[in-house]
Amino acid sequence: MEYFAGLDVSLRSCAICIVDTKGTVMFERELTCEIEDIADCLNSFGCPIERVGFEAGTLGQHLFYGLSGEGFDVVCMEARQVNAALSAMRNKTDKNDARGIAHVLRTGWFSPVHMKSREAHGVRALLSTRKALLNKTIDLANEVRGLLKIFGLRLPKTVQHGSFDGLVRPMIEMDEILAHAIIPLLD
């Protein structure tokens, strides 16, 4: 007999449902969404689990690599397909969603989602943080320019990269109120 585990994952909790090849519910539980807790729960079932599946989401990569590292055959399923399958259910609860995901996994009516490597996600995180820092730097520079205009001080249209601070500080040192307002932005 083969067993399939469906996980309905939210940020803090995870509902688990294990079904057999006939579709009989063998095990259901809700626990915290931690790799160790989920792996312990699945291992305590007593029978080998053929496949573990969950819907694609924000914790997908973390769960995929974590549970794969624990020795499980893990599938991350296309969210739209799972949602379409679960939309026919009357009661939308985490427990029922986990049961529906287990049945979708058992029947094989899903498309697996390709999971990018942790390195690829690391590069993406680096690019995202760089873009956020750049946008915040531009916002602060524009704020400083606007404050300086109020006091009749104008900066050139283009300022060399890295020389903004050196250009503004001498301009504001003469005015104590202006220096008090702008120096924290420059820092």
C-alpha positions as CSV (number, residue, x, y, z in Angstrom):
1,M,0.0,0.0,0.0
2,E,1.3,3.5,-0.9
3,Y,0.7,6.6,1.2
4,F,0.5,10.2,0.1
5,A,0.8,13.2,2.4
6,G,-0.8,16.5,1.6
7,L,0.3,19.7,3.4
8,D,-1.8,22.8,3.6
9,V,0.8,25.4,4.6
10,S,0.3,28.8,6.2
11,L,2.9,31.1,7.7
12,R,2.6,29.7,11.2
13,S,0.8,26.3,11.0
14,C,0.6,23.3,8.7
15,A,-2.3,20.9,8.3
16,I,-1.2,17.3,7.3
17,C,-3.4,14.6,5.8
18,I,-2.1,11.2,4.8
19,V,-4.2,9.0,2.5
20,D,-3.7,5.6,1.0
21,T,-4.0,4.6,-2.7
22,K,-7.7,4.0,-2.2
23,G,-8.2,7.5,-0.9
24,T,-8.9,6.5,2.7
25,V,-7.8,9.1,5.2
26,M,-5.2,7.4,7.4
27,F,-3.9,10.3,9.5
28,E,-4.6,14.0,10.1
29,R,-2.9,16.6,12.3
30,E,-2.2,20.3,12.5
31,L,1.2,21.5,13.8
32,T,3.6,24.3,13.5
33,C,5.2,25.0,10.1
34,E,8.7,23.9,11.0
35,I,10.7,21.3,8.9
36,E,11.7,19.3,12.0
37,D,8.1,19.1,13.3
38,I,6.7,18.1,9.9
39,A,9.4,15.5,9.3
40,D,8.9,14.0,12.8
41,C,5.2,13.9,12.3
42,L,5.5,12.1,8.9
43,N,8.1,9.7,10.2
44,S,5.9,8.9,13.2
45,F,3.2,7.6,10.8
46,G,4.9,4.2,10.8
47,C,4.6,3.4,7.1
48,P,6.8,4.8,4.3
49,I,5.2,7.8,2.5
50,E,5.4,7.6,-1.2
51,R,5.2,11.3,-1.8
52,V,4.7,14.6,0.1
53,G,3.0,17.4,-1.7
54,F,1.9,21.0,-1.1
55,E,0.7,24.0,-3.0
56,A,3.2,26.5,-4.4
57,G,3.6,29.5,-2.1
58,T,6.0,31.7,-0.2
59,L,7.3,28.9,2.0
60,G,7.5,26.5,-1.0
61,Q,11.3,26.6,-1.5
62,H,12.0,26.3,2.2
63,L,9.7,23.3,2.6
64,F,10.8,21.6,-0.6
65,Y,14.5,21.6,0.2
66,G,14.0,21.0,3.9
67,L,11.7,18.0,3.5
68,S,13.8,16.7,0.6
69,G,16.8,16.9,2.9
70,E,14.9,14.8,5.4
71,G,14.6,12.0,2.8
72,F,11.1,12.6,1.5
73,D,10.0,12.6,-2.2
74,V,8.5,16.1,-2.3
75,V,6.3,17.8,-4.9
76,C,5.4,21.4,-5.1
77,M,2.2,21.6,-7.1
78,E,0.9,24.4,-9.4
79,A,-1.3,26.7,-7.2
80,R,-3.9,27.4,-9.8
81,Q,-4.6,23.7,-10.4
82,V,-4.8,22.9,-6.7
83,N,-7.0,25.9,-6.1
84,A,-9.3,24.7,-8.9
85,A,-9.5,21.2,-7.4
86,L,-10.1,22.5,-3.9
87,S,-12.8,25.1,-5.0
88,A,-15.4,22.3,-5.3
89,M,-15.2,21.6,-1.6
90,R,-17.9,22.9,0.6
91,N,-16.0,23.7,3.7
92,K,-12.7,25.6,3.2
93,T,-10.6,24.7,6.3
94,D,-6.9,23.9,6.6
95,K,-7.8,20.3,7.5
96,N,-10.0,19.9,4.4
97,D,-7.5,21.6,2.1
98,A,-4.8,19.2,3.3
99,R,-7.1,16.3,2.6
100,G,-7.9,17.7,-0.9
101,I,-4.1,18.2,-1.6
102,A,-3.4,14.6,-0.5
103,H,-6.1,13.4,-3.0
104,V,-4.7,15.5,-5.8
105,L,-1.3,14.1,-5.1
106,R,-2.7,10.5,-5.0
107,T,-4.4,10.9,-8.3
108,G,-1.5,12.6,-10.0
109,W,-3.7,15.3,-11.5
110,F,-1.2,18.1,-11.0
111,S,1.7,19.9,-12.6
112,P,4.9,20.0,-10.5
113,V,6.5,23.4,-10.1
114,H,10.2,23.8,-10.8
115,M,12.0,24.8,-7.7
116,K,14.9,27.1,-8.2
117,S,18.1,26.4,-6.3
118,R,18.9,28.2,-3.1
119,E,21.8,29.9,-4.9
120,A,19.4,31.3,-7.5
121,H,17.1,32.6,-4.7
122,G,20.2,34.1,-2.9
123,V,21.1,36.0,-6.1
124,R,17.5,37.2,-6.5
125,A,17.5,38.4,-2.8
126,L,20.7,40.3,-3.4
127,L,19.4,42.0,-6.5
128,S,16.1,42.9,-4.7
129,T,17.9,44.4,-1.7
130,R,20.2,46.3,-4.0
131,K,17.2,47.7,-5.9
132,A,15.5,48.7,-2.6
133,L,18.6,50.4,-1.3
134,L,19.1,52.3,-4.5
135,N,15.5,53.4,-4.5
136,K,15.7,54.6,-0.9
137,T,19.0,56.4,-1.7
138,I,17.3,58.2,-4.6
139,D,14.3,59.1,-2.4
140,L,16.6,60.5,0.3
141,A,18.6,62.5,-2.2
142,N,15.4,64.0,-3.7
143,E,14.2,64.9,-0.2
144,V,17.5,66.7,0.6
145,R,17.2,68.5,-2.8
146,G,13.7,69.6,-1.9
147,L,14.7,70.9,1.5
148,L,17.6,72.8,0.2
149,K,15.4,74.5,-2.4
150,I,13.3,75.9,0.4
151,F,16.4,77.7,1.7
152,G,17.4,78.9,-1.8
153,L,20.2,76.3,-2.2
154,R,20.3,74.5,-5.5
155,L,22.3,71.4,-6.3
156,P,23.5,70.6,-9.9
157,K,21.2,68.4,-11.9
158,T,23.7,65.6,-11.9
159,V,26.0,64.7,-9.0
160,Q,28.8,62.2,-9.4
161,H,28.1,58.9,-7.7
162,G,29.5,59.0,-4.1
163,S,30.0,62.8,-4.0
164,F,26.5,63.8,-2.9
165,D,27.4,64.0,0.8
166,G,30.6,65.9,0.1
167,L,28.7,68.5,-1.9
168,V,25.8,69.0,0.5
169,R,27.6,69.1,3.9
170,P,29.6,72.3,3.2
171,M,26.4,74.0,2.0
172,I,24.4,73.3,5.2
173,E,27.1,73.9,7.8
174,M,26.4,77.6,7.8
175,D,22.8,77.2,8.9
176,E,22.3,75.4,12.2
177,I,18.6,74.6,11.7
178,L,19.2,73.2,8.2
179,A,22.2,71.2,9.4
180,H,20.1,69.8,12.2
181,A,17.4,68.6,9.8
182,I,19.6,67.3,6.9
183,I,22.6,65.7,8.6
184,P,20.6,62.7,9.8
185,L,19.4,62.1,6.2
186,L,23.0,62.3,5.0
187,D,24.2,60.0,7.7
